[in-house]
Amino acid sequence: MTKFVFYKRDGVYYGFRETGHTGFGEEGDDILCAALSAMTMLLINAIEVSFASDVEYTIDDDSADITFFARGALSEFESDEKKRFAVSGAMYAFYLQINDLLEEYYDYIDVSEVEE
């Protein structure tokens, strides 16, 4: 199972931790795991490159453990309101997409959130 813990402050999503393999298919042929990986890398690249916002992340390929923080979604880290809106919007879209997948793949994905 792949578990997501989303971090938010004042209702704004700014990070997550993603752990474990989904177990939906055989290793190397798991389409659900591949979809999650592609979505995660799209988010990282969009925020870091397209929005030119600082991100912190670690990826452990062996354990499939990913930790990601885009503090540019928070006003205390980013003064540019437009950039903050873009970063927080991307994070929220990612959260919504993971929850959409959860509806169909609830045996393979778990989602929780922490309000700080």
Secondary structure, 3 states (H helix, E strand, C coil): CEEEEEEEECCEEEEEEEECCCCCCCCCCCHHHHHHHHHHHHHHHHHHHHCCCCCEEEEECCCCEEEEECHHHCCCCCCCHHHHHHHHHHHHHHHHHHHHHHHHCCCCEEEEEEEC
